[in-house]
Amino acid sequence: MSFETVASTVVVLAILVGLIAFLAFLKKKGKSFTFRVFTALGLGVVFGAGIQIVFGLGTDATKTALDWMSIVGQGYINLLKMLVMPLVFVAIVGAFTRAEVTDNLGKIGAVALVVLLATVAIAAIVGWAVIAFSGLAGASFADGTVDPTKLATLQDKQETVAALTIPQELLSFIPTNVFADFTGSRSTSTIAVVIFSAIVGVAYLKLRDKDSEQAEFFKKFIDALYGIVMRIVNMVLSLTPYGVLALIANFMAKSDFAAVLDLGKFVIVSYVALITVFIVHLIIVGANRVSPITYVKKAFPVLSFAFVSRTSAGALPMNIETQRHALGVDSATANFAASFGMSIGQNGCAGIYPAMLATIIAPTVGINVFSPEFVVMLVAVIVVSSFGIAGVGGGATFASLIVLGTLGLPIEIVGILASVEPLIDMGRTALNVSDSMVAGITSSHVNGGFNREVFNDPEAQVSAAGDIEA
């Protein structure tokens, strides 16, 4: 490593430490959690852009500095992912031990699934429409080239997903080794843990009827475990401003803005589609007789985090806490909706993006994108394939390969558009998280567990869950 690289890394890290110290100072002065998060967002944009301007894109100095910075940014994401499985387990089992769900369990899950699948169908239609009517169907960049190594990787992934039939995919939801699923070893591990947790909850209810002493012991154990996990959640979420600072700085420093300009129309059209589906979310929120504006204000912290971090799984703890403590969704519904939304019906990654890619590439193989048969088949394939899409980076690529492979379309388009993938993925992830929260609000409203007083209380924020503001 050259002296210049070492020196530049030291300078970058010194600035990062200074910015972290400034955010800590704002906390000491009593500035709100939301204010500090958005301050970190702004500082990260300037800091990251400065790194690229001074040291250059992809240089050794930039790569080394960002590698060290990842201790803060990616370390924060890893801490959040660490919480996903324990949080899902204790929250769902705890809902049973606190008698929050019994007869309503089926209704809670059914309504949430209906919302998730209906909105992913709408997202697919929107993705098709923005390409079909913008003139990008069969666009020239679809005839470009892709790195052979990247293409080989995509082909390997496609062979993997091609071996999965729909029945096999549904069977993958059932846990065969719950300990492996607790490690997140499969794309459907979250759903498998949800199912296992529900089974444990039902077993508790049956035990309670036969042996109240053992059931009481188990209840106290789960309550204690829930308290510990939530305390860890609060500790990790309190690090959000520092994580956001490092994550957005990393994104700005690594972004190839020349590639963004080359594919600018596709990026713009993608965000038109994302905003359109988000408006659909607001319409659904309004149909539940609550204010869409209030929803945006209260959901904005977790949506902005999802935007920066690009991980639905990492956003799960904040997602659940936002639903419970800011949006008035009952605990059981919040946990089910957020958990389902990580792997089922993701509007951005499993809905809009695969539909856009399929519509772009279809004319190059002689398919009329305005054909009703094509549109119906596209939407149907997307809805079915939206099951089991992992809420982590790469989920959109996985979904796209399934859809393109099922429709018999070339996969090169996935690699060609990879240069602008991170920029679009930010908006997709935020939309995925919004979809799960809309499903939570709707299910809670339908099943009578929705607390309108909490929703309408301007002081009820995600920080109400614990010591985030402290």
Secondary structure, 3 states (H helix, E strand, C coil): CCHHHHHHHHHHHHHHHHHHHHHHHHHHCCCCHHHHHHHHHHHHHHHHHHHHHHHCCCCHHHHHHHHHHHHHHHHHHHHHHHHHHHHHHHHHHHHHHCCCCCCCHHHHHHHHHHHHHHHHHHHHHHHHHHHHCCCCCCCHHHHCCCCHHHHHHHHHHHHHHHCCCHHHHHHCCCCCCHHHHHCCCCCCHHHHHHHHHHHHHHHHHHHHHHCHHHHHHHHHHHHHHHHHHHHHHHHHHCCHHHHHHHHHHHHHHHCCHHHHHHCHHHHHHHHHHHHHHHHHHHHHHHHCCCCHHHHHHHHHHHHHHHHHHCCCCCCHHHHHHHHHHCCCCCHHHHHHHHHHHHHECCHHHHHHHHHHHHHHHHHHHCCCCCCHHHHHHHHHHHHHHCECCCCCCCHHHHHHHHHHHHCCCCCHHHHHHHHHHHHHHHHHHHHHHHHHHHHHHHHHHHCCCCCHHHHHCCCCCHHHHCCCCC
